[in-house]
Amino acid sequence: MTGQNGHAANAACGFVTKYGAEMINESYKHNFNQLLRAGYNGDLLLMECTDAITGKPVITVCIHTVDGDDMHNMQPIAKLFDGDPYEELKPPE
């Protein structure tokens, strides 16, 4: 996939972990690449969902697709932080 400037759409993004990219589960890599592709195509949206366990609202990043029957589908792919991510997460050492 190439962008308008001819560069790969995900050239500036990659997989970084404390132990190397091979430590990230393949399904996470697949979802990340779907997210990049959807963002490049303008198919991302924010949607409020309900947490199945707590019942609290959760803001999600979704990929929007339209199937052959003109049905609009929203696939949740990521959750946004409620608080400050810098306070909730520690970077790899």
C-alpha positions in Angstrom: 0.0 0.0 0.0 1.5 3.4 -1.0 0.4 6.8 0.0 0.0 9.9 -2.2 3.7 10.7 -1.9 4.6 7.2 -3.1 5.9 6.0 0.2 4.4 3.0 2.0 1.5 4.2 4.2 3.0 2.5 7.3 6.6 3.4 6.7 6.7 5.7 9.7 5.1 3.1 12.0 6.5 -0.2 13.3 6.4 -2.6 16.1 8.7 -1.8 19.1 8.9 -3.8 22.3 11.4 -4.3 25.0 12.4 -7.6 23.5 11.9 -6.9 19.8 9.0 -7.0 17.4 8.8 -10.8 17.4 7.4 -10.6 21.0 4.2 -8.9 19.8 1.3 -11.3 19.1 0.6 -11.6 15.3 -3.1 -10.7 15.9 -2.0 -7.4 17.4 0.2 -6.7 14.4 -2.7 -7.6 12.1 -5.0 -5.2 13.9 -2.4 -2.5 13.8 -2.0 -2.8 10.1 -5.8 -2.8 9.6 -5.9 0.4 11.7 -3.2 2.0 9.5 -5.0 1.0 6.3 -8.4 2.3 7.6 -6.8 5.6 8.6 -5.2 6.0 5.3 -8.5 5.3 3.5 -10.5 7.6 5.8 -12.5 4.7 7.3 -11.9 5.3 11.0 -14.4 6.6 13.5 -14.9 7.0 17.2 -17.9 5.2 18.8 -19.1 5.0 22.3 -19.6 1.3 23.3 -20.5 -0.3 26.6 -18.0 -2.3 28.5 -19.4 -5.9 28.7 -18.1 -6.4 32.3 -18.5 -3.0 34.0 -21.4 -1.6 32.0 -19.5 1.7 31.8 -19.2 3.7 28.5 -16.0 3.1 26.6 -14.8 5.2 23.7 -13.5 3.0 20.9 -11.7 3.5 17.6 -13.6 1.6 14.9 -13.0 0.6 11.3 -16.1 1.5 9.2 -16.9 -0.8 6.3 -19.8 -1.2 4.0 -20.7 -4.7 2.8 -22.3 -5.8 -0.5 -25.8 -5.2 0.9 -25.0 -1.6 1.9 -24.9 -2.6 5.5 -22.6 -0.3 7.5 -20.3 -2.3 9.9 -18.2 -0.9 12.7 -15.4 -3.0 13.9 -14.0 -1.9 17.3 -10.2 -2.1 17.1 -8.9 0.0 20.0 -10.0 1.6 23.3 -9.1 5.1 24.3 -7.7 5.9 27.7 -10.0 7.6 30.2 -7.1 9.1 32.1 -3.6 10.2 31.4 -1.8 7.4 29.5 1.5 8.7 30.8 0.3 8.0 34.3 -1.3 4.6 33.5 1.6 3.1 31.5 5.3 2.6 31.9 7.6 2.5 28.8 9.8 -0.5 28.1 13.0 -0.4 30.1 
